Amino acid sequence: MAKRKKAKKHRTKATAKKSARKVVKLAASKKANGNGLPRPSNKPYGMAGRALDGLRILDFTHVQSGPTCTQLLAYMGADVLKVERPGAGDITRGQLRDVPNADSLYFTMLNGSKRSITIDSKHPKGTEILNRLIKTCDVLVENFAPGALDRMGLTWEHIHKTNPRMIVASVKGFGPGPYEDCKVYENVAQCAGGSASTTGFREGPPLVTGAQIGDSGTGLHLALGIMAALYQRNRTGRGQKVLCAMQDGVLNLARVKLRDQQRLAHGPLTEYSQYGEGVPFGKAVPRAGNDSGGGQPGWIVKCKGWENDPDAYLYFITQAPVWGAICDVIGEPSWKTDPEYATPKARLPKLKQIFARIEQFTMTMDKFEAMDLFNKHDIPCGPILSMKEIAEEQSLRSTGTVVEVDHPTRGKYLTVGNPIKLSDSPADVRRSPLLGEHTDEILKDVLGFKAAEIAEIKNSGALSAPPKKEKAA
Ligand code: COA
């Protein structure tokens, strides 16, 4: 007995020594590998999975802003479970429909690579399922009207108590302040974020832009916020709230105009063509048409065919370092040395006239010929591409920026793939799900419900649309 005790003691001591050695070794290898990161993978680039493999998102988003965010995360490998209202789903499924009875392009182009589950979030059984999803997911993303998530019972306190690691990411129209309770759509945000007042021509009304800087722009901001919160969670072990207000997102994208607002206090904005035209500035940053907005003046000039083709134009930048080349190419070599044109400062009051001369030249060739010619001389410019030209552009297809996917009810359609290229994480661009297509799969594989339990859930009515009320006779 004593012998056995002694042997055990010896073994324990040996094991302790061994594990101490292991700890030291581990610490050393951690040091060698930098902050405890695993050793660099030996797998070829693109074969080591996707960037967000293992991340599970409870996607409560609808319309555009939120879906933009979760679609990007799905493209990067996250498992995005889109919760939709039974019988109806995301309202955009039926908006701007081009193919009868098929999900619209509005929906399909914002919800690719996701799984769809229908749950009535106001049904007691629905709440139970949602709570189980909260326990298994890493991030909840939502863009309901202010207060809607709370009204479902999904307050931050409840979510945090159910899963302290969960990140709750929201898009709202406005941050805290006088408008925080307001519902907001794209163009409201463009107007409230300073974009509309600074877009368009001076003589005309404020203009909204075609790029969805309020919706998709804020969705992008939210994706970045989620990534930062996940990184911090690695240290703290806890989730946090991420809020992106659309007004803030638009202002962030329009920050150069807030820059100009402050510059205005110190004199006229000399790079705006208004200055050269002798039109005095008011108290706020004006609309500047196609002025470049940066330190290198630019404008849109006509190209051959402009009379019939609304997109036969080129954006031309008179970048100072290539001014000599510009003068030679357009046939005004004397402008290189003429003190009236030779320096950027001298040119500022004459921008309108200079671009008129450049336009005379560009009207002799089509926009692609102009692009080729100017680029040979390192002169920055860009053709105005129509959406038709973009849809047909083969280089965008080969980089995966424009992707064709096949859909069971609408057939093939084009979507925008991942504009963010990761060299070790190929984009996972798949079609959007049908309404509730993955309900059974998620209940079984993600939540572990047995067949009998799934049948019981279905019987409860939590996954189906409430029966329509009979009209009184
Ligand atoms: N089961 C049951 N009810 C559900 C549900 C589900 N699965 N999913 C949503 N609902 C309910 C919500 O609980 C809410 O009900 P309540 O108001 O009675 O509490 C209701 O559907 C509608 O939600 P709401 O967000 O108010 O939609 P809306 O169509 O009235 O407003 C917006 C749309 C976009 C204006 C609004 O959501 C909003 O301002 N969002 C924030 C800003 C934003 O993202 N805007 C840009 C959108 S691209």
Residues whose N, C-alpha, C, O or C-beta is under 5 A from the ligand:
A	BS01	COA	H62 V63 Q64 S65 E84 R85 I119 D120 S121 K122 N143 F144 A145 A148 R151 V171 K172 G173 C182 K183 V184 Y185 E186 D215
